[in-house]
Amino acid sequence: MSQVTRVGEPAEGDSVVLAVDGEIDLATAPQLRVDLLRHARNGLTTLVLDLTPLEFIDSSGVRVLFELSALLREHGQTLSLVLPEGSQAWRALQLSGVERMAAVFQSLDDATAVES
């Protein structure tokens, strides 16, 4: 099971920081997609996903992230990922070419510093 949690309040309504934990797999990816799209609202410039607490992600989860990135781009918005090097999620997403779809940061502080 995966869970999406809002981290703090958006700065000036421009960005939203969400933490995703648990596991993203074939069973949980559809609900994750719904949860993430709920936060991708009009007026948002950047959606920051903190994947630090994520324990597992498979190809269905990777697909959700690529779809989300494409949708945000269509609306002039961006996706940033907090993805610590060496984590399971980092390994899976590195193989998928994650840098082509989102800015990748080692820490939440790094990601939010760029957004401010």
N, C-alpha and C positions, 0 to 999 in steps of 0.2 A: 504494500500500500504506500502511496505517496501523499504528501500533504504540502499545500502551498500556504505560506504564512507571510503576511505583509510585515516588512521591517520598517518601523517608523512611518512618518507621514511624508507625502511628496513635497519636495522643495518647490514652492511657487507653482505647484501643479504640473511641473515639467517632467518629472521622472518618478517612477515607482520602483521600490526595491522589494523583491519577493525572495523568500528562502524556500527551497524545495528540498524536502528530506524524504527518507524512506527509499522505496524502490520504484523505478519506472520501467514497466514491462508491458507486455501485450494486454494484461488485465487492467492495469491502472492508467495507461496512456490516454484513453478516451476521456476519462474524468479530468486528468491533468490538463488536457487541451481546453476543456470547458472552463476550468478554473483560471488558466492563464489568459484566455481570451476575455474573460470578465474584467480583467485588470488592464487590458489594452484598449483604453478609451480614447475618444477624441481629445485633442489638446495635449496628449502625452508626447513628450519628445523621446524619452528613453525608458525602456523597461530593463531593469537590472535584475538578473536571476542569480541568486547566490546558491550555487550547487555544492558548496562545501559540505553540508550535512548529508548529501545524497549518498546512499550506500550502493546503489546498483542502477544501471541504465542499459537497456538493450536497444535494438534497432528501432523498435516502435517508439521509444522515448526520443531517440535521436531524430526520427522523422517529425515528431511533434515540435521539436525545437527548430528544425529547418522550416517547417510550415509557418510557425509563429514569426520567425525572422522575415520570411517573404511577405507575410501579411503586414507586418509593421513597416517594412520598406515601401510597400504600395501606398501607405498613408504618410510617408515622409518621416517615419519614426525609426528608431534604432533599437537593437537588442544588444545588451552587454551581459557577459557571463563571468561570474566569479568561479574559477575552476582551478583549484590548487594543483600544481604539477605533481604527478605521481599518484593522484587519487584514482579510483576505479573509473569515475566519470571522465576524468581527464584522459585516461587511456582510451576509452571507448570513443570519445569525441575527437581526439587527435586523429584516429584512424579514419574518421568521417570527413576530415577537412574543415573543422569547426571555424577556423580563422577566416574562411571565405564568407561565413554567414553572420558573424558577430565579433565584436571586440572581446578579447579574453583577458582577464585580469587574475592575478594570483591572490588578491585579497579584496574584501569589500571596501576597505579604506581606499585602495587604489582605484577601484571602479567609481566610487562616489566622489573622489577628488577630481576626476576627469569631468564628472557631471556638474560640479558646482562652478 
